[in-house]
Amino acid sequence: MSKSEIIIGCMSWGDWGKQFSTKEQSEMIQFCVENGNSTFDHADIYGHFTTEAAFGKGFKESGIHRKDIKLISKCGIQLVTESRNNKLKHYNYSKEYIVWSAEQSLKNLQTDYLDTFLLHRPSPLMHPNEIAEAITELKESGKIINFGVSNFMPSQINLITEKSPVEVNQIEFSLTQHTAMHNGSLDQMLQKDIQPMCWSPLGTVFKEQTEQTTRIKKVLTQLAEKYNVAEDVLLLAWILKHPANISPVIGTTNRDRLLNANKALSIELELQDWFLLLEASKGEEVA
């Protein structure tokens, strides 16, 4: 099981967010790498299939060596957009499409290999043999190093891994969305040595005003003083304490918040504080 790290999510770098120029992309990549965040998370669909190419131009301009960063991308979701002849949103996991999509990501990111390549969401029509043929071809040609999935349940991973060993599963996980601790997902990853990554690691704590988030914020206020860190750092530290070694994918483009997030790697929440936060999330003591 790999050691946890803070992964930089790039979904909002392009047309779905900040619309960084090539210069801004380059400077942000340099900033991340200089501060120890060298893994960048992409998906082909981000920015309606445009964000990878924008990042690739910035990466080329940055002058950073390829060996000094890790690149993750995902495929499979088909959006209705000008660049695709799609009538509706759907999934495509044919061998031909998986290979083509990986090659497109390589071209857009201006690299010759992906460190990790994920199937973005499970499809009811996916077939493990066809997926295996695509992944075998991509690995044997050196175009991908690690293969994984995103948002897959344990039964779906079992279906795929019989033919193609799954090395990563990127899931939604946070203090306000922790079903992965109860539906077997994290248990399976810990048992099978599958690397967990999680998106939306701060959950809804700062997005919604609910009874749940009110309870959590009350506890966070107390613990922030105790550990002398910001509240969002504690939310990441809560995730990092899980024995599966989860790597949070953070979507912030705010440099101060990014530096703050890295502090979570050096915080060891006390056992009872971890359960205090879980209790606040659930609104009741653990069973």
ABEGO torsion letter per residue (X at the ends): XBBBBBBBBAAAABAABAGBBAAAAAAAAAAAAAAGBABBBBBAABGGGAAAAAAAAAAAAAGBBAAABBBBBBBGBBBBBAABBBABBBBBABAAAAAAAAAAAAAAAGBABBABBBBABBBAABBAAAAAAAAAAAAAAGABABBBBBGBBAAAAAAAAAABBBABBBBBBBAABAAAAAAGAAAAAAAAGBBBBBBGAAEAAAABBBAAAAAAAAAAAAAAAAAGBBAAAAAAAAAAABAAGBBBBBABABAAAAAAAAAAAABBBBAAAAAAAAAAAAGBBBX
